[in-house]
């Protein structure tokens, strides 16, 4: 039976297992690389779940090198490898260009996640953007790139419906609701979509009031992804200089603390829903 989770999580789980077995054998990455006759960087990518999944022969040779003789343990690792080699929709060639620089990794992790906590300071979270809003966000890019990016947004949102939907808890700065991305008509439709999303049982929305004083969320937007009980949480920060995945305990604790403070200071879900309703008439008065 295959391991639970999607291919991105499985690759990370495979890498974690291979690293554990290598360390148990008291070998370093250079020794593993020498055995496979490859670069140390390839072993590093393999152990962090980056890139394509390793071939079955490569994993088998590593298991031999690490002295793994228990047939059940070997079978488990090879089963994870097999399921990790499956491709997700985000890994198709048509999305390769627009999901470069780590964005594809994040989309894969999000697709595999059980729950996501999101703080947004400047824009509506991607999982909640309507097509016209998403198109306006990327309007400066070439039309073909915009089309693919909007498609990615819509594909990602499929995780919010259907069996085992993603549990989303998003806190949004109030300024996001008054920023006229795409113009008043787009914002009216976007706020209506937020109000509808807030009624879904797996989605919790809160708005952080603009009247509040300085708070830790001003340092930037971030996401926290949760998986199964055997998989650690992963933090993600996107910025103009690149994106960063956070996995160390102290980094996750910092994000959890920040998110807890933001949720405590934000309007509760009922107050947030009332705010959405109050903004709609104002939006319609300014077509």
Order of alpha helices (4+ residues) and beta strands (2+ residues): alpha-alpha-alpha-alpha-alpha-alpha-beta-alpha-alpha-beta-alpha-alpha-beta-beta-beta-beta-alpha-alpha
